[in-house]
Amino acid sequence: MKKYGFYGWETADIKDKNGLTPRDYYDILLKIWCADTCAPRLREEWSEQNPTLGQCSITAFLMQDIFGGRVCGILRPGGNYHCFNVVGDCVFDLTSEQFQGEALDYGDCQEQLRETHFAKEEKRLRYEYLRDRLAEEIKRDR
């Protein structure tokens, strides 16, 4: 099996209706994450060498659309939450590599609500853009 760097990759075996796992989605997202999908406050730091930077909430809510479950958040310095997915016993964080080796604590984290995150229009628009690009990429791969 191919090795990945994101948290939970080893056990991210859940499948969507098309038989795709979070690992498959990670491979697809690597092609489409970009500065335009990055959080504005981090956009100047975004690069192809760190493509997951600033992508956490929109990616986690997109994975929730696909796999269900909950989006949870790790409180970060400065008061922001880093979002990841919990689907049954499967915990995965497709954007954990942005922290470049920092060990994050995935225990006892607060559930994150879409309504709260998408109250910021720019975040909702970035999510919709990523969602649409993902759908196009999946169509192209078929």
Secondary structure as the mmCIF struct_conf table of DSSP 4:
data_model
#
loop_
_struct_conf.conf_type_id
_struct_conf.id
_struct_conf.beg_label_comp_id
_struct_conf.beg_label_asym_id
_struct_conf.beg_label_seq_id
_struct_conf.end_label_comp_id
_struct_conf.end_label_asym_id
_struct_conf.end_label_seq_id
BEND BEND1 PHE A 6 PHE A 6
STRN STRN1 TYR A 7 TYR A 7
TURN_TY1_P TURN_TY1_P1 GLY A 8 GLY A 8
HELX_RH_3T_P HELX_RH_3T_P1 TRP A 9 THR A 11
TURN_TY1_P TURN_TY1_P2 LYS A 17 ASN A 18
BEND BEND2 GLY A 19 GLY A 19
HELX_RH_AL_P HELX_RH_AL_P1 PRO A 22 ILE A 32
HELX_RH_3T_P HELX_RH_3T_P2 ALA A 35 THR A 37
BEND BEND3 CYS A 38 CYS A 38
HELX_RH_3T_P HELX_RH_3T_P3 PRO A 40 GLU A 45
STRN STRN2 SER A 47 SER A 47
TURN_TY1_P TURN_TY1_P3 GLU A 48 GLN A 49
STRN STRN3 ASN A 50 ASN A 50
TURN_TY1_P TURN_TY1_P4 PRO A 51 GLY A 54
HELX_RH_AL_P HELX_RH_AL_P2 CYS A 56 PHE A 67
BEND BEND4 GLY A 69 GLY A 69
STRN STRN4 ARG A 70 LEU A 75
TURN_TY1_P TURN_TY1_P5 PRO A 77 GLY A 78
BEND BEND5 GLY A 79 GLY A 79
STRN STRN5 TYR A 81 VAL A 87
TURN_TY1_P TURN_TY1_P6 GLY A 88 ASP A 89
STRN STRN6 CYS A 90 PHE A 92
STRN STRN7 ASP A 93 ASP A 93
TURN_TY1_P TURN_TY1_P7 LEU A 94 THR A 95
HELX_RH_3T_P HELX_RH_3T_P4 SER A 96 PHE A 99
TURN_TY1_P TURN_TY1_P8 GLN A 100 GLY A 101
HELX_LH_PP_P HELX_LH_PP_P1 GLU A 102 LEU A 104
BEND BEND6 GLY A 107 ASP A 108
STRN STRN8 GLN A 110 GLU A 111
HELX_RH_AL_P HELX_RH_AL_P3 ARG A 114 HIS A 117
TURN_TY1_P TURN_TY1_P9 PHE A 118 ALA A 119
BEND BEND7 LYS A 120 LYS A 120
HELX_RH_AL_P HELX_RH_AL_P4 GLU A 121 ASP A 141
#
